[in-house]
Amino acid sequence: KLVVDHLQLCNRMPRKNSTSSEERSLAMWLTNQRAARRDGRFSDAEVSTLLHLVPELSDWAKKLDTTPNDAWRCRCQELSRWLDHQGKRTAVPDKRSPDRAERSLAGWRKNAMLAVSRGKLSEERLEQLR
């Protein structure tokens, strides 16, 4: 119920870095559900029940079985599609863009490039980023 109220009020998922302790608590609850799913403590039946009660979580539920490597690969593919759409592979997503997806890619790319410069990216991820 609290998650639904938050979604309706803010039109977005709760954030872990919010200034509101209630919103941070909701975000952590959702994070804990993902961890429980990975550990086998959140069954398909429980996911179905939750989605029946809170259908607004359907996008969130689609990501439950996504591993960090899957998420990385997906973001690399999103960046590649964005670059293709721009018509040049040297384009850089703008963090001030009115397009939310572009702003999100800009932040992700910035963090990825920071990891590259610090030598903290595996060869596999570095190859996917290219």
C-alpha positions in Angstrom: 0.0 0.0 0.0 2.8 2.4 0.9 4.6 1.7 -2.4 1.4 2.3 -4.4 0.8 5.6 -2.5 4.4 6.7 -3.3 4.0 5.7 -7.0 0.8 7.7 -7.3 2.1 10.7 -5.4 5.6 10.9 -7.0 5.0 9.1 -10.3 8.2 7.1 -9.8 9.8 4.3 -7.8 11.1 5.1 -4.3 14.8 6.1 -4.2 17.5 5.0 -1.8 19.1 8.4 -1.8 15.9 10.3 -1.0 15.9 12.9 1.8 12.6 11.3 3.1 13.3 8.4 5.5 9.9 6.8 4.5 10.9 6.8 0.8 14.4 5.4 1.6 12.7 2.7 3.7 10.4 1.8 0.7 13.4 1.7 -1.6 15.2 -0.6 0.8 12.2 -2.9 1.1 12.1 -3.3 -2.7 15.9 -3.9 -2.8 15.5 -6.6 -0.1 12.8 -8.3 -2.1 15.2 -8.5 -5.1 17.9 -10.0 -2.9 15.3 -12.5 -1.4 14.4 -13.5 -5.0 18.1 -14.1 -5.9 18.5 -16.2 -2.7 15.4 -18.2 -3.4 13.4 -16.7 -0.6 10.8 -14.9 -2.8 8.9 -17.5 -4.9 7.0 -17.1 -8.1 3.8 -17.4 -6.2 4.8 -14.6 -3.8 5.7 -12.4 -6.8 2.3 -13.1 -8.4 0.5 -12.3 -5.2 2.4 -9.1 -4.8 1.7 -8.1 -8.4 -2.0 -8.9 -7.9 -2.0 -6.6 -4.9 0.2 -3.9 -6.5 0.0 -4.1 -10.3 2.0 -0.9 -10.6 5.1 -2.9 -9.7 5.0 -4.9 -13.0 8.1 -3.1 -14.4 10.0 -3.6 -11.2 9.0 -7.3 -11.2 10.4 -7.8 -14.7 13.9 -7.0 -13.3 13.7 -9.4 -10.3 15.7 -12.1 -12.1 18.2 -9.8 -13.7 21.8 -10.2 -12.6 24.2 -7.3 -12.5 25.9 -8.7 -15.6 22.5 -8.8 -17.4 21.9 -5.2 -16.4 25.3 -4.1 -17.6 24.8 -5.8 -20.9 21.3 -4.2 -21.3 22.7 -0.7 -20.6 25.5 -1.2 -23.1 22.8 -2.2 -25.7 20.7 0.9 -24.8 23.7 3.1 -25.2 24.5 1.4 -28.6 20.9 2.0 -29.8 21.0 5.6 -28.7 24.3 6.1 -30.5 22.9 4.5 -33.7 19.9 6.8 -33.4 22.2 9.8 -33.2 23.8 8.7 -36.4 27.4 9.0 -35.1 29.2 6.7 -32.6 31.1 9.7 -31.1 27.9 11.3 -29.7 27.7 11.6 -25.9 24.3 11.5 -24.0 23.6 14.8 -22.3 22.8 14.8 -18.5 20.7 18.0 -19.1 18.6 16.6 -21.9 14.8 16.9 -21.6 14.7 13.2 -22.4 14.7 11.1 -19.2 16.2 8.1 -21.0 19.1 10.1 -22.4 19.8 11.7 -18.9 19.8 8.2 -17.4 22.3 7.0 -20.1 24.5 10.0 -19.5 24.8 9.2 -15.8 25.4 5.5 -16.5 28.0 6.3 -19.1 29.8 8.8 -16.8 30.0 6.1 -14.1 31.2 3.5 -16.6 33.9 5.9 -18.0 35.0 6.6 -14.4 35.4 2.9 -13.8 37.4 2.6 -17.0 39.8 5.4 -15.9 40.3 3.9 -12.5 41.0 0.4 -14.0 38.0 -1.1 -12.2 36.2 -2.6 -15.2 36.6 -6.3 -16.2 37.8 -7.1 -19.7 34.4 -8.5 -20.4 32.6 -5.3 -19.4 35.1 -3.2 -21.2 34.6 -5.1 -24.4 30.8 -4.8 -24.1 31.2 -1.1 -23.6 33.0 -0.8 -26.9 
